[in-house]
Amino acid sequence: MTKDNSYYKVVIVGGGPAGIATSLTLSSIGISNCIIEATIEPTKKCGEAIPPNAKPILKQLGIQHLIEHPRHIKYYGNKVCWGSENLEQKEFIRGIHGYGYLLDRLYFEKQLRKQVKKNGTAFYEGYKLNTVSRSKSAIEAVISNTQNEITINGSYIVDGTGRKASVCRKLGIYKTAIDSQFAITFSVKTLSIIANEIMVETTENGWWYVAPEGNDQYTLMFFTTKDLIPKKEELEMFLEKELLHLKHISKILNPMTCNFEKIRIMPAGTSCLDIPYGDRWIAVGDAAYAYDPVSSYGITSALASGFYAGKALASYFLGKEDAMLVYRYILENAFQSYMEKLTKYYSTETKWKESTYWKYRFFDLYDKTI
Ligand SMILES: Cc1cc2nc3c(=O)[nH]c(=O)nc-3n(C[C@H](O)[C@H](O)[C@H](O)COP(=O)(O)OP(=O)(O)OC[C@H]3O[C@@H](n4cnc5c(N)ncnc54)[C@H](O)[C@@H]3O)c2cc1C
């Protein structure tokens, strides 16, 4: 192990959309920062739908041009079967921001890293945070990969580590899980022409989400509750059975071409911190508030929270103590409004009042908002 010592005003842990948006904002104001990211290269993450109202924040961050790349597809709405038997077309085009984007997510993550490196920002790729400690006026983070251990000093640490909120955990701060929704994801090859749209359909045990991935396959996600997910060896049979309940999505899928070898299971519910900042730390993106994917809020809100966190830190360094309170106010308000919309939306699906998923889902969420 070799030792190194470096200093940055702000140490950002996590090189996803939230961490990168924080870095871009800080660098634009001239505040030194670095990013510590566990993966050497970006890996494929779930989540590709960017709604039209994401455009202003992309513009603010100076990265709107990234999504104009042909690898990201413009899309104009969703087809949704939720709360009735019919598949309804929900168009964006009437809104002021027009179309949204279906991202090539892996490529987007590569673009984001490139953008940060262009600023000359130190990017510790392949390094994990081991420990973090705080004194009255500073933080110290020890990070390592297989060869090196580096001690980094700074004034503030940013938790941009996603749903796990690893920095907060190391500081003894834990998120509250509002519900226990999980996603099971896999892909399906197709020979037919793929439409640039998302399809959503509810079933007794949860809801399905289908999005195009490249020219010849779809990404499929089944959202259900943790209790209903069977053991690994029974998963394929479980999914095959669930697919049979689909009325609309089944028309574009051939279950024979499902790639069950690449099944991934991950948490996909709502979770939040009580307060998104504290002594010498601030949380951004999913680390602060993780959203239900039905909302398509995740990436946009990760970028926005990174932007506002960067601004709050800049004000704080100028001696404006209230800056963090303003950050909290913005995030809490957005989250409250999301919870109200989410609860309302889930309550519109009344076909399976006695089902484990729908019964507890609605009441779980409802309890947290009243
Ligand atoms: C199934 C599913 C579907 C989704 N669909 C959508 C969608 O359609 N649209 C949408 O907007 N959102 C969607 N989302 C949500 C979206 O993907 C997230 O909200 C978004 O990625 C959050 O960005 P982030 O930067 O906060 O976290 P992340 O993107 O998770 O980035 C965190 C980064 O921190 C790194 N890291 C973690 N721990 C450490 C550590 N200890 N040390 C160093 N680095 C670390 C990780 O490697 C990672 O790169 C979906 C989520 C799920 C689960």
The ligand as a Gaussian input file, in Angstrom:
#p B3LYP/6-31G(d) Opt

LIG

0 1
 C      -35.090000      -0.396000     -11.628000
 C      -34.859000       1.097000     -11.699000
 C      -35.337000       1.834000     -12.776000
 C      -35.119000       3.210000     -12.850000
 N      -35.620000       3.927000     -13.903000
 C      -35.437000       5.282000     -13.962000
 C      -35.911000       6.044000     -15.061000
 O      -36.499000       5.506000     -16.017000
 N      -35.691000       7.391000     -15.052000
 C      -35.026000       8.010000     -14.027000
 O      -34.856000       9.247000     -14.056000
 N      -34.534000       7.310000     -12.994000
 C      -34.713000       5.965000     -12.937000
 N      -34.177000       5.246000     -11.897000
 C      -33.428000       5.967000     -10.836000
 C      -32.051000       6.444000     -11.301000
 O      -31.310000       5.440000     -11.929000
 C      -31.313000       6.999000     -10.083000
 O      -32.171000       7.901000      -9.428000
 C      -29.993000       7.720000     -10.420000
 O      -29.038000       6.823000     -10.923000
 C      -29.455000       8.381000      -9.156000
 O      -28.202000       8.960000      -9.402000
 P      -27.126000       9.103000      -8.221000
 O      -25.962000       9.789000      -8.806000
 O      -27.782000       9.625000      -7.016000
 O      -26.749000       7.586000      -7.846000
 P      -26.068000       6.460000      -8.746000
 O      -26.380000       6.643000     -10.177000
 O      -26.445000       5.173000      -8.086000
 O      -24.502000       6.713000      -8.563000
 C      -23.834000       6.448000      -7.354000
 C      -22.370000       6.173000      -7.659000
 O      -21.650000       6.040000      -6.434000
 C      -20.693000       4.995000      -6.558000
 N      -20.416000       4.494000      -5.184000
 C      -21.271000       3.852000      -4.357000
 N      -20.664000       3.567000      -3.195000
 C      -19.408000       4.054000      -3.272000
 C      -18.294000       4.080000      -2.370000
 N      -18.365000       3.553000      -1.144000
 N      -17.128000       4.656000      -2.784000
 C      -17.040000       5.211000      -4.041000
 N      -18.083000       5.220000      -4.917000
 C      -19.244000       4.647000      -4.542000
 C      -21.380000       3.971000      -7.456000
 O      -20.437000       3.150000      -8.126000
 C      -22.169000       4.862000      -8.418000
 O      -21.506000       5.129000      -9.628000
 C      -34.391000       3.860000     -11.814000
 C      -33.896000       3.121000     -10.740000
 C      -34.123000       1.751000     -10.676000
 C      -33.589000       0.964000      -9.500000

